[in-house]
Structures are given as C-alpha cells and as structure tokens.
Amino acid sequence: MRMTIILVPMVFKAVRYLGPLHTTAFVLLAAAVYASRKAHVRAAKALSVSAVALVLLSVLSVAPRPFADQPFPDAQEAADSARQLVSGNGYVTYVHENKRHPPRYPPGFALALAPFAAAGDDYPWNVQRGATFYAALYVLVAAAAAWSLGGPVAGALAAVLIGFSPFTRAEASLIMSDAFAAGATVLLMLLLLSPTPKRVSAAGLLAGALVATRLPTLVNLVALLVVLPWPMRRRVLLFAAPPLAALCLYNWVTFGGPLRTGYDYWLPEVKNFALAFAHTAPMKGDGPWLVGDLLDGRLLRWVCPCPLGGPQAAMSNLFFYPSVVLGLFWVYLPPLFSVVGMLYGWERRREPVVRFALLVAGFSLLLFTFYYYQGARFMAAPATLLGVLASAKLAGWLGRGAGRAPAA
C-alpha cells in the first residue's frame, strides 16, 4: 500500500511531462519487446511502427517558444534569411537594426527552411513549422537507422528515447539548425549500410551540402573518406565538390575570401579555436537555458559550488562534452546508454557504417573541446549516432531480434 502511494504520483508526473502520445509510445514499445521475445514478428513490427508514429506526432505537437524568446541572433537570422530568399532579396538578413547584413552562418539551413517560408503569410510561424518538421525528421531518421541495424524493436527504442530527450523537445520549439544537421548526419550513416555507387554519390553530395549548412560538419566528410575504399573516396569528393565550391564562392564574394565566413564579419576579434579553450572558454556558453539536463545536473552536483545554471554552466569543455555524450547530463540519452553503443561499435568495428559513427563521435569531441563557445547541442550528432548503435545492441538483449536486418 505504501509503495502504491509513492509510485502513483511519480507515474502521474511522468505522464504530465511526456504527454499522452509519448506515454502511449512507451507502452507500445514494451508490447513490441514482448512480441519480439515471443517471436511474433508481424506483431513486433506493427507495434514498433505505431510507437514511432506516436513519437513523431508528439514531436510535431510541441508548442513553439515565443519568437522574441528564441536565441538571438541564431533563430532570428535563420528565419529572416529564409524569408528574404523567398522574397528574392538574396541571402541577407535585416534583424540587426533593420539594416541589410550577411548572416553569420552558411546558407544551407535557410535554403531548407525556404519552402516553409513560402508556404504561408504567418511569419515567423511558417518558418517555425519547418524547424519543427526537421526535428521530427531527425527522430525518424534515427529510428530508421536503428531499425536497419537491429530490427523493429531497435527502431522503436531509438525513436522513444531520442524523441523523449530534452534536445528534441527544445529543437522542435526553436528555429535552430542542430537537429537538422544531426538528422542529415544519421542519414549518411543509413547510406553507408549498403554503399552502392549511387548511395556513395548521394552521401558525398549530402556531406558537402552539410558543410554549407554548418561548418563543423566537415568532420562527416573526413569520416566518409576514412572508412570508404579509394575508388569510393574519389566519388565522394566528386559529388561533395559542387556544394563546397558554391560555399567558397559565396564566402569570396561576400566576405572577401573562400575561407572567410560570417564569423569574420560579425566577430572579427574572436579566435575560434585554441588549446587553452579546453579548460577555459572565453565566452559564456548555452548552459542549461537552451537545452537543459532532464536530471537538472543531479549526477554532477559534486563539481559545485557552481555559478548560476548549476554544473551544466560550470564545467570546462574537456569534461563537459564527454559528460553530455555519456548521459551524465541527460540531454540526449539516459545515463551511460551510449556506453552500450560503444560496446556495439567495438564488436562490429570492421563495418564501415559503425566506423563512420565512431569517427564522427570522436572527431566532434576533439573539435569542440578546443572551441571558444560551449553548448550541449553541439554533441547532437555524436550522441545520436551512439544512441542508434546502443538501440540496436539493447534490442538484441531485450528480444530475439524479430525482423533483424542482415549485417551491413
């Protein structure tokens, strides 16, 4: 009786946080695990598809954050530059004192938002619908990748956990490019499951286009070149070249050099990378205010006393980013869930798709450790890729792998 009194409020609190759609998805996931253990393949697939569908509906139904409260200038520049593209004014923004300026980021995300900016007159909410759509697509691609590696239960597990995360909920409410770039990175992983010439060509084109969206995604192109054999590397470079050349041309015309960017225009005094930034970043980071920890930093309270924002605003890059990937800050995955993904990666490290995921995770950790600004959202691709691998591994432990795809 006493246990019931304790558990009932906890269940109601969890349901309020998740919402009825996501709560039902958890129940369907449990049913899919049971069906898989009983070798009911069709039932496991049907239940898994239903769970994924409910998670997507849950993400699409996230209420947007008021536009004035979204991160400035990132959200405002992305939305306005998409509107200016549709209006025929070019890739510019007027959000700074209503004067014409080039945005600080490459044009890829604005181009992806442009169809939504053209779809209605209720700016900025037409653009916001595009950002929410890409957040849901990010979850869908992660579920598809996990399904391809570990069967339907793996796909449902990835969808439920990643769709439930604070990162996905935040990205669905903001006009930010992090979920868009992470979903495209997972799509590269999917293309590597069967690296035919056409898929390798598509991977090269996508990797180049991603660099024209977020410059740090250059790590994806490097990882592709490492894991693929030489003939396929040439194909990747051939198809990555057009978007990269277009980006260099844009930089040259706009900022005076192919390697100059919007940061040289807006923040000429800032040094982006330095060894010292591993210990002390020169600029205040996102902290918990943009994408928070589901556990409110409870697992790392021992590092305090902390400034306003708790442990998530107090750690150096060197320790912060591994803590995010390991789930000690539950931004993407439950605590230590990614360790299961690392185990799966070690067991199948000879497969290109697995090596790609591990390399992207390693390169991203290395890159952002020495970056001048700190944000948990920068670990979206590494954490998601490891979450996909972990879902495939855990599905094998939970069930019999009903509908399991053949090894890549």
C-alpha positions in Angstrom: 0.0 0.0 0.0 2.8 2.4 0.9 4.6 1.6 -2.3 1.4 2.4 -4.3 1.1 5.7 -2.6 4.7 6.5 -3.6 4.5 5.2 -7.2 1.2 6.8 -8.3 2.3 10.4 -8.0 5.6 9.5 -9.8 3.6 7.9 -12.7 1.3 11.0 -13.0 4.3 13.3 -13.0 6.0 11.3 -15.8 2.7 11.3 -17.8 2.4 15.0 -17.5 6.0 15.5 -18.7 5.7 13.1 -21.6 2.1 13.8 -22.7 -0.4 11.1 -23.7 1.2 10.4 -27.1 4.6 9.7 -25.8 3.4 7.7 -22.8 1.4 5.5 -25.2 4.5 5.1 -27.3 6.4 3.8 -24.2 3.6 1.2 -23.7 3.7 0.2 -27.3 7.5 -0.2 -27.1 7.1 -2.6 -24.1 4.5 -4.6 -26.1 6.8 -4.7 -29.1 9.6 -6.1 -26.8 7.2 -8.8 -25.5 6.1 -9.7 -29.1 9.7 -9.9 -30.1 10.6 -12.3 -27.3 7.7 -14.5 -28.3 8.9 -14.4 -31.9 5.7 -12.7 -33.1 7.5 -10.9 -36.0 4.5 -9.2 -37.5 3.2 -8.0 -34.2 6.6 -6.6 -33.2 6.8 -4.7 -36.4 3.3 -3.3 -36.2 3.7 -2.2 -32.6 7.1 -0.7 -33.3 5.7 1.3 -36.3 2.9 2.5 -34.1 5.3 3.6 -31.4 7.5 5.5 -33.8 4.4 7.2 -35.3 3.2 8.4 -31.9 6.6 9.8 -31.1 6.6 11.7 -34.3 3.2 13.1 -33.6 4.4 14.1 -30.1 7.4 16.0 -31.5 5.2 17.7 -34.1 2.8 18.8 -31.4 5.5 20.6 -29.3 4.4 24.2 -28.7 6.9 26.7 -30.2 8.8 29.1 -27.9 7.8 32.7 -28.4 9.9 34.1 -31.2 11.2 37.0 -29.1 12.5 34.5 -26.5 14.4 32.3 -29.0 18.2 32.5 -29.1 19.3 35.8 -30.8 20.7 36.1 -33.4 20.6 32.5 -34.4 16.9 31.9 -34.7 16.0 35.4 -35.9 18.7 35.3 -38.7 17.7 31.8 -39.8 14.0 32.8 -40.1 14.6 36.1 -41.7 17.2 34.9 -44.2 14.8 32.2 -45.3 12.1 34.8 -45.8 14.5 37.1 -47.7 15.4 34.2 -50.0 11.8 33.6 -50.8 11.3 37.3 -51.4 14.1 37.4 -53.9 16.4 39.6 -51.8 19.2 37.1 -51.7 20.8 35.5 -48.6 20.7 38.5 -46.3 19.1 39.5 -43.0 17.6 42.6 -41.6 17.3 41.6 -38.0 20.1 43.9 -36.9 18.7 47.4 -36.6 16.7 46.8 -39.7 19.8 47.1 -41.9 20.9 44.7 -44.6 23.7 42.4 -43.5 25.0 38.9 -44.4 24.0 36.2 -41.9 26.8 34.7 -39.8 26.1 31.1 -40.8 26.3 29.4 -44.2 23.1 29.3 -46.3 22.2 25.6 -46.1 19.6 25.8 -43.3 17.9 28.9 -44.7 17.6 27.1 -48.0 16.0 24.1 -46.2 13.5 26.5 -44.5 12.7 28.5 -47.6 9.8 26.2 -48.8 8.1 26.7 -45.4 8.7 30.5 -45.6 6.9 30.4 -48.9 4.1 28.3 -47.7 2.2 30.9 -45.7 2.0 34.5 -44.6 2.1 34.0 -40.9 5.8 34.7 -40.5 7.7 33.6 -38.4 5.4 30.6 -37.6 5.5 29.3 -41.1 9.3 29.0 -40.7 8.9 27.6 -37.2 6.8 24.8 -38.7 9.7 23.9 -40.9 12.1 23.7 -37.9 9.6 21.5 -36.0 9.2 19.3 -39.1 13.0 18.8 -39.3 13.1 17.9 -35.6 10.6 15.2 -36.2 12.5 14.1 -39.3 15.6 13.8 -37.2 13.8 11.3 -34.9 12.5 9.4 -37.9 15.9 9.0 -39.5 17.4 7.9 -36.2 14.6 5.3 -35.8 15.2 4.1 -39.4 18.9 3.7 -38.8 18.4 1.7 -35.6 15.8 -0.4 -37.3 18.2 -1.2 -40.2 20.8 -2.3 -37.7 18.8 -4.1 -35.1 15.2 -4.7 -36.2 11.9 -3.1 -35.3 12.4 -3.0 -31.6 15.6 -1.1 -32.0 13.9 1.4 -34.2 11.1 2.0 -31.7 13.6 2.2 -28.9 15.6 4.9 -30.7 12.5 6.9 -31.5 11.1 6.8 -28.0 14.4 7.7 -26.2 15.6 10.3 -28.7 12.1 11.8 -29.2 11.7 12.0 -25.4 15.0 13.8 -25.0 15.2 17.5 -23.9 17.2 18.2 -27.1 14.5 17.1 -29.4 11.8 18.9 -27.4 13.8 22.1 -27.5 14.7 21.9 -31.2 11.1 21.3 -32.1 10.2 24.6 -30.4 13.1 26.7 -31.8 14.3 27.8 -35.3 17.8 26.2 -34.9 19.8 24.0 -37.3 21.2 21.5 -34.8 18.5 18.8 -35.2 18.6 19.3 -39.0 22.3 18.8 -39.2 22.3 15.8 -36.8 19.5 14.1 -38.8 21.4 14.6 -42.0 24.5 13.0 -40.3 22.5 10.0 -39.3 21.2 9.8 -42.9 24.8 9.5 -44.0 25.0 6.5 -41.7 22.0 5.0 -43.4 23.5 5.4 -46.8 26.6 3.6 -45.7 24.6 0.5 -44.8 24.7 -0.5 -48.4 27.5 1.6 -50.1 26.5 1.2 -53.7 27.8 3.8 -56.2 24.6 5.7 -56.2 24.4 5.8 -52.4 28.0 6.8 -52.1 27.4 9.6 -54.6 24.4 10.7 -52.5 26.5 10.6 -49.4 29.1 12.8 -51.0 26.6 15.3 -52.1 24.9 15.4 -48.7 28.2 15.7 -46.9 29.2 18.7 -49.0 25.8 20.3 -48.5 26.1 19.8 -44.8 29.3 21.8 -44.7 27.4 24.5 -46.5 24.9 24.3 -43.5 27.2 24.1 -40.5 31.0 24.3 -41.0 31.8 21.8 -38.2 30.1 19.1 -40.1 33.2 18.9 -42.2 34.0 16.0 -39.8 31.4 13.9 -41.6 33.2 14.3 -44.9 36.5 13.4 -43.3 34.9 10.3 -41.7 33.5 9.2 -45.0 36.9 9.5 -46.7 38.5 7.4 -43.9 36.0 4.5 -43.9 35.5 4.1 -47.6 38.0 2.5 -50.1 39.9 4.7 -52.5 37.6 4.4 -55.6 34.6 5.4 -53.4 36.6 8.2 -51.9 37.0 9.8 -55.3 33.3 9.5 -55.9 32.6 11.2 -52.5 34.9 14.1 -53.3 33.5 14.5 -56.8 29.9 14.9 -55.6 30.9 16.9 -52.5 32.8 19.4 -54.6 29.8 21.4 -56.1 28.2 22.5 -52.8 31.7 23.1 -51.3 32.7 25.2 -54.4 29.4 27.1 -54.1 30.1 27.9 -50.4 33.6 29.1 -51.2 32.3 31.3 -54.0 29.7 32.8 -51.7 32.3 33.4 -49.0 34.7 35.0 -51.5 32.0 37.4 -52.9 30.5 38.2 -49.5 33.5 38.2 -47.1 36.5 38.6 -49.4 38.0 35.1 -49.3 36.9 31.5 -49.9 37.8 30.5 -46.3 36.4 33.7 -44.7 32.9 33.3 -43.0 30.2 35.3 -41.3 32.2 35.0 -38.1 35.0 37.1 -39.7 32.3 39.7 -40.5 30.4 39.7 -37.1 33.1 38.6 -34.7 36.5 39.6 -36.2 38.2 39.7 -32.8 37.2 36.2 -31.7 39.6 33.3 -32.0 37.5 30.2 -32.7 39.9 27.5 -31.7 42.8 27.3 -29.2 44.3 24.7 -26.9 43.5 26.8 -23.8 39.8 26.6 -24.6 39.8 23.0 -23.4 40.0 24.4 -19.9 38.6 27.9 -20.1 36.2 29.0 -22.8 36.4 32.8 -23.4 32.6 33.2 -23.9 29.7 32.2 -21.8 28.0 29.1 -23.3 24.4 27.9 -23.6 24.4 26.5 -20.1 21.1 24.8 -19.2 19.0 27.6 -20.6 18.8 26.5 -24.2 18.8 22.7 -23.9 18.7 21.5 -20.3 19.5 18.3 -18.5 16.5 16.1 -17.7 18.1 15.4 -14.3 18.9 19.0 -13.5 22.6 18.2 -13.1 22.0 15.9 -10.1 24.6 13.4 -11.3 27.3 16.1 -11.3 26.4 18.2 -8.3 29.7 17.1 -6.8 31.5 19.6 -9.1 29.7 22.5 -7.3 29.7 25.2 -5.8 28.6 26.4 -9.3 27.6 29.7 -10.8 24.0 30.3 -11.9 23.0 27.4 -14.0 24.5 24.6 -12.0 27.0 22.0 -13.2 25.9 22.5 -16.9 27.3 26.0 -16.7 30.4 25.3 -14.6 32.5 22.6 -16.4 35.4 23.0 -18.8 35.0 21.7 -22.4 37.4 18.9 -21.6 34.9 17.4 -19.2 31.6 18.8 -20.3 31.3 17.2 -23.7 32.2 13.7 -22.6 29.6 14.1 -19.8 27.0 15.1 -22.4 27.8 12.1 -24.6 27.8 9.7 -21.7 24.5 10.9 -20.5 25.7 12.3 -17.2 23.8 15.3 -18.4 20.6 13.7 -19.8 20.3 15.9 -22.8 20.1 13.2 -25.4 20.2 9.7 -23.8 19.8 8.2 -20.4 22.9 7.9 -18.2 25.6 5.6 -19.7 23.2 4.5 -22.5 25.9 5.5 -25.1 28.3 3.1 -23.4 26.2 0.3 -24.8 26.6 1.9 -28.2 30.4 2.0 -27.8 30.3 -1.7 -26.9 28.3 -2.4 -30.1 30.7 -0.3 -32.1 33.7 -2.2 -30.7 32.1 -5.6 -31.6 31.4 -4.5 -35.2 34.2 -2.0 -35.7 35.1 -3.5 -39.1 31.8 -2.4 -40.7 32.0 1.0 -42.5 28.7 2.2 -41.0 29.9 1.6 -37.5 33.3 3.0 -38.0 31.7 6.1 -39.5 29.6 6.6 -36.4 32.6 6.2 -34.1 34.8 8.5 -36.1 32.2 11.3 -36.2 31.7 11.0 -32.5 35.5 11.1 -31.9 36.2 13.9 -34.3 33.3 16.0 -32.9 34.5 15.6 -29.3 38.0 16.6 -30.3 36.9 19.6 -32.4 34.6 21.2 -29.8 36.9 20.6 -26.9 39.0 23.4 -28.3 36.1 25.6 -29.5 35.6 29.1 -28.0 31.9 28.6 -27.1 30.2 25.8 -25.2 26.8 24.2 -25.9 25.4 20.7 -25.3 23.6 21.0 -28.7 27.0 20.6 -30.4 27.0 16.9 -29.4 23.8 16.2 -31.2 25.3 14.0 -34.0 27.8 12.0 -31.7 25.1 11.3 -29.1 22.5 10.4 -31.7 24.8 8.0 -33.6 25.9 6.3 -30.4 22.2 6.1 -29.4 21.4 4.4 -32.7 24.1 1.8 -32.1 23.0 1.3 -28.5 19.4 0.8 -29.5 20.5 -1.9 -31.9 22.5 -3.6 -29.2 19.9 -3.3 -26.5 17.2 -4.7 -28.8 19.2 -7.8 -29.2 19.3 -8.2 -25.4 15.6 -7.5 -24.9 14.2 -9.7 -27.6 15.1 -12.1 -30.3 15.7 -9.5 -33.0 12.5 -10.1 -34.8 12.8 -8.8 -38.3 16.5 -8.1 -37.8 18.3 -6.7 -40.9 21.4 -8.5 -42.2 24.7 -7.1 -41.1 26.0 -4.2 -43.2 
